[in-house]
Structures are given as C-alpha cells and as structure tokens.
Amino acid sequence: NKLKERVNNIGYDLSISVKAKSFICEKGFDKKNGARPLNRMIQKYVEDLIAENLVSDKIKQGDKLYVDHKPDQDNLILLINKKEKHHMIVCAKANHGSHRLLARVGTLSTVVSAP
C-alpha cells in the first residue's frame, strides 16, 4: 500500500495482480530471515521496473500501470494503459466554403518486461 500511495502521488495509477503479489512473496521469504527480504524484492521487481520505464520515458503522468506475473517467467511484467490523448486533425477539404475540424481520440496499451 505504501508503494501504491507513493506512485499515485506522482501521477500514476498502480495496480498489482494477485499473481505478481504471490511471486514477490515467494521471492521475499526464506526460512532463515523470514519475510525481511520482502522489501528488497518489492524494490527489485516492482520499483526498479517502474523506475526503468520512467527514465526511458515509456510512461507518462496519468498512465495506468498494472504489474503482473506470467508463470513461465522469473520476473514481473508492466502493462501500461496510456492516458487518452486527443489528436486534432484539420481537414483541408472545403465544404461550401468552410473548413471542417475533426477530433480523434486514441488509446494505446504497451507491454514492457524487466530485463
């Protein structure tokens, strides 16, 4: 919850799947140290993944981020639902002496995996 709150405070909507949470719990627990390594695993698998995408400019404020895990992988994936962008297109075709202005709305989803 602290991570989700921090990410939301900087302008992103973060969700983490049950599969991703289970993966982190498996990686963050050992018999000797209990759950102490859990914070390191959250940093390694979630925070670093988000940070890499921030630095590489793949995510922008307002994007919805969804962290998930696929059973055959030893890492997490980040699904990015881009904030809707409005593209204005001016149609040069005259219609009885007037110009028509068209608006188009598009969304884009991107899948990014940690290296």
C-alpha positions in Angstrom: 0.0 0.0 0.0 2.9 2.4 0.7 4.3 1.8 -2.8 0.9 2.3 -4.4 0.4 5.5 -2.5 3.8 6.9 -3.5 3.2 6.0 -7.1 -0.3 7.6 -7.1 1.2 10.7 -5.5 3.4 11.3 -8.5 0.6 10.9 -11.0 0.3 7.2 -11.9 -2.5 4.7 -11.1 -0.8 1.5 -10.0 -2.4 -2.0 -9.7 -0.6 -5.2 -8.8 -2.1 -8.6 -9.7 -2.6 -11.4 -7.2 -0.1 -13.4 -9.3 2.5 -10.7 -9.0 2.0 -10.4 -5.3 2.4 -14.2 -4.9 5.6 -14.1 -6.9 7.0 -11.3 -4.7 6.1 -13.2 -1.6 7.8 -16.4 -2.8 10.9 -14.4 -3.7 10.8 -12.4 -0.5 10.6 -15.2 2.0 13.2 -17.6 3.3 13.5 -19.9 6.3 16.4 -18.1 7.8 15.3 -14.5 7.5 11.5 -14.9 7.3 9.9 -12.0 5.5 12.7 -9.5 6.0 13.9 -9.7 2.3 10.4 -8.8 1.2 11.1 -5.1 0.9 14.2 -5.8 -1.2 12.1 -8.0 -3.5 9.5 -5.2 -3.9 12.2 -2.8 -4.8 14.0 -5.2 -7.2 10.9 -6.5 -9.0 8.4 -3.6 -8.9 10.1 -0.3 -8.0 13.0 -0.9 -10.4 10.7 -1.9 -13.2 8.7 1.3 -12.8 11.8 3.4 -12.4 13.3 2.0 -15.6 10.2 2.9 -17.6 10.1 6.4 -16.1 13.7 7.0 -17.0 13.3 5.6 -20.5 10.2 7.9 -20.9 7.9 4.9 -21.7 5.3 6.1 -19.1 3.8 9.5 -18.5 1.8 11.0 -15.7 -1.8 9.8 -15.9 -0.9 6.4 -17.3 -2.4 3.3 -15.6 0.3 0.8 -14.6 -0.5 -2.9 -14.0 2.2 -5.2 -12.6 1.6 -8.9 -13.4 3.4 -12.2 -13.5 3.4 -14.9 -16.0 4.1 -18.4 -14.5 6.9 -19.3 -17.0 8.9 -16.1 -16.2 11.3 -15.2 -13.4 10.4 -11.6 -13.4 7.3 -9.3 -13.5 5.8 -7.5 -16.4 4.5 -4.0 -16.6 1.3 -3.3 -18.6 0.9 0.3 -19.4 -2.5 1.7 -20.3 -1.7 5.1 -21.8 -3.7 8.1 -20.8 -6.1 9.1 -23.6 -4.7 11.6 -25.9 -6.8 13.9 -28.1 -5.4 14.4 -31.5 -6.8 17.3 -33.5 -6.8 16.8 -37.3 -7.7 19.7 -39.6 -9.4 18.6 -42.8 -8.3 20.8 -45.6 -11.3 19.9 -47.7 -13.7 22.8 -48.0 -17.4 22.1 -47.5 -19.3 25.0 -49.1 -16.5 27.5 -48.2 -16.0 26.3 -44.6 -13.3 24.0 -43.1 -14.3 21.0 -41.0 -12.4 20.2 -37.8 -12.3 16.6 -36.8 -11.2 15.2 -33.4 -9.9 11.7 -32.9 -9.3 10.0 -29.6 -6.9 7.1 -29.3 -5.6 4.9 -26.6 -2.5 2.7 -26.6 -1.5 -0.2 -24.4 2.1 -1.3 -24.1 3.7 -4.4 -22.5 7.1 -3.9 -21.0 9.1 -6.7 -19.4 12.0 -6.3 -17.0 15.4 -7.4 -18.4 
